[in-house]
Amino acid sequence: MGARPEIVVKLKWLFLVLTTLLPSLCVSAQAAQTHVAVAANFTEPAKEIAALFKQKTGHEAILIFGASGAFLTQISHDAPFEVFLSADSDRPKAAIDQGFAVPGSSFTYAIGKLVLWSKVVDVTKGDDALKAGAFSKISIANPNAAPYGTAAIEAMKALGVYDALKPKIVQGNSIAQAFQFVDTKNAEVGFVALSQLFGVTDGTRWPVPQELYSPIRQDAVLLKRGEKDEASIAFLAFLKGPEARAIIEKFGYGLEGV
């Protein structure tokens, strides 16, 4: 004797509901969090990548932004981070050497680019603008904490203007603060990361020729706290993937091996 039609309809409806909900329920059950220390220059791309990572995996990347040097100090004092996205390659290496990160887990996720930016002075011919020095303050990130600050000093020295401009330098704790000084016109000009100018139409800019400063190789590393953490491992794998790399490139970074 066959099943009654109304029972068949109910069973089909139940099957449809289960097949629709089960995948999302499984993702929710397995979803986890990872705490990621992110160099300030990478703020906007990191936000996009984290949102897409959550959409694709269900895992959540909790992002904390700041200067790479400050992060390494915090990591050495057992800060609660599982992943470190630095603005250089030296600090992830130091984290491994000092026993705070997993050996063999570091890789270059982006190559940063330095830009001279102003909302007051025409810096489209940046070398001429720096040599003229027609401004009272020039903003850079603290070179002891932020690799973009080191790159700015290298560029000024390569152009032979560092000694003349040194009294005019104001330092931000991070590249984000260096950007803020220029954005608020507290400094007429400043060295910022190209990624920070994504979507910015105000002012003038000069992409600093890359031969004037050492390559800003930004490395990621898995910290010991995240060594066996599924979400942390998954986030670094996602960062290497084509979707994240497309976002990184969109914000003006160079890519390793491209």
Secondary structure, 3 states (H helix, E strand, C coil): CCCCHHHHHHHHHHHHHHHHHHHHHHHHHHCCEEEEEEEHHHHHHHHHHHHHHHHHHCCEEEEEEECHHHHHHHHHCCCCCCEEECCCCHHHHHHHHCCCECCCCCEEEEEECEEEEECCCCCCCHHHHHHHCCCCCEEEECCCCCHHHHHHHHHHHHCCCHHHHHHHEEEECCHHHHHHHHHCCCCCEEEEEHHHHCCCCCCEEEECCHHHCCCEEEEEEEEHHHCCCHHHHHHHHHHHCHHHHHHHHHCCCECCCC
